[in-house]
Amino acid sequence: MNSDSLDRLDRELSGFRSWPRVDPGATAMAVSVGVLVLLGAYALPWTGSVSGWGVLTGAGQLGLLPRLFVITSAVFGVIGSTAGLMSRLWAIGWVCALGGGFSVVHGLWAIWSRQTAPAGSPGPGIGLVLAVLAMVVITGAWVRIAWSRPGGRANG
C-alpha cells in the first residue's frame, strides 16, 4: 500500500462514518408513534387544568417531580429519539434507552406525588398517565434497538 492509500484509509476510519450504527427496522415505527403520543399527551391536562406544556413552561406550581418528568421526557423522549432515528448512532440509542428509563421512574414518581398531594389538590390527569405510558413504549423500543448488535444495514 502506498502512502495515499494509507492516508485515505486513516481519514475514513477516523471519520463520522466509522461510528457504530444500528438499523432500527420496524422498531423505529414504535418510537415514532410513541413520540407522537407523548407530544399529544403534553396538550392534555396533567393535573387539574394544567397541561404538560404548562408544566414544561412552569405555569403550574405542581412541584418538582412533574416538572422533572416533563423535562426528561422531552429531552430523551422527543429530542433524543428524533436525533437517534435520524443519525442511527448506536451511542444515541443507548442514551435514549437509559435516559428513557430515568424518565419513566420520574413519571411514576410524578403520578405518585399527585396521588399523595394534600386533600383538595387534583390528582394525576390523563395527560400525565398517557405520557408515562408513551415513555414506557419509547424506552422499551430504544432498549431493543440499542441492545441489537451495532453494524446492521445502516453501517455501510
N, C-alpha and C positions, 0 to 999 in steps of 0.2 A: 504494500500500500504506500502511496506517495503522501506527502505532507498535506496536499489539498484535500485528499480523501479523509485524512485523519482530522483536519480542521473542521470539515463539513460534518463529520460524524460527531465530533465534540459539541458543536453548536446544536445539533439536533437532539442529542441526549440531554443536554443541559437546558433545553427549552421547555416551554409550556406543554408541548405535545407529549412529552415523556412522562408526565404525571399520571399516576394510576387513575383510570376512569372506570365507570360502571355503565352497564346498559340496563336501565330500569325496566324496560319492556312494558308489559301491561300494568305493572305496579305503578307506573307513572300516572295512569288514569286515576287510581285511588288517591294518590297525593293531590292531583289537580282538583278532583271533586271535593276532597277534604278541605282544601284551601278555599274553594268557593263557598262551602257550607260555613266555614269559620268566618269569612267576610260577611256572610249573611247574618250570622249569629251576633256580630258586632252591632248590627242595626236593631236587634230585638232587645227588649228590656232585660237587664241583668238582675236588677232588684228594684222593686217599686217602679218608678217611671224612668230610671236612669239606664240608658243603653250602654253597650260595650264601647261605642265611640265616646260617650260621655265619660266613662271610667278612664279611657285612654287619655283624654284631654284634661282630666282632673276635675270635671264638672260635678261629679257626685262624690260626696265625702263618705265613702264606703269602707275606708280603712286600707291597710297596706296589702292584704292578701289578694283581693280582687284586682287591685292595680298592678301588683307584681305578676299575676296571671295574664292580664291583658297585654302587658309589655313582653313577657316571654313568649306568649303565643303569637304575637305579631312578629317578633324577631325571628324565632325559629320556625313557626308555622307558615307564615306568609313570605317574609323576605328570604329566609334560609331555603325554604322549599323552592321558591322561584329561582334563586341562584343555583341550587343543586340540580334542578331539572334542566336549566339552560346550559350549565357547564359540564354536567355529568361527572364532576370530580368526586372521587371516592372519599376524600377527606371531608368535603362539604356534606356528603351523605352521612358520615359519622357524626359530624357536628349537629346536623338536624335530628338524628336519632337520639343522641344523648341530651341535647337541649330540649327536644320534644318530651323526653321522659321527665326532665325537671319541670317543664311546663304543665304536664299532666298532674304531677304532685302538687304544684302551686294551685292548679284549678280545683283539685279535690279539697285542698285547704280553704280555698275561697268559698266553695259551697258550704263547707263545714262552718266557716266563720259567719256566713249569713244565716245558717240554721240555729246557731247558738247566740245570735245577736240579742240584745235586751228586748223584753216584751214590747210589742208595738212596732218594732222595726220590721220592714218587709224581708221576707225570706229570699232564697235564690230564685231568679226568674228563668224563664225558658231559654233565653239567650245564653246565660251562663252555663246551664246544663248542656245545651247544644254545642257550645264552644268547647267544653271539656270532651264531649264525645267526638267532635271533629279532630281534636288534638290526639285522642287515642288512636283514631284511624290513621292520621298523618304519621304519628310516631311509629306505629306498627309497620306501615309501609316503608318508612325510612330504615327501620331496623332490618327488614327483609332485603332492601336494596343494598345497604351498607355491609350486611353480612355476606352477601354474594362475593365471589372472587372477583377482584378488580381485573380488568383486561378483557371484558366481553367485546362485542362487536364495535363498541364506541372507542376502543383503544387504538384503532388503526389509523 
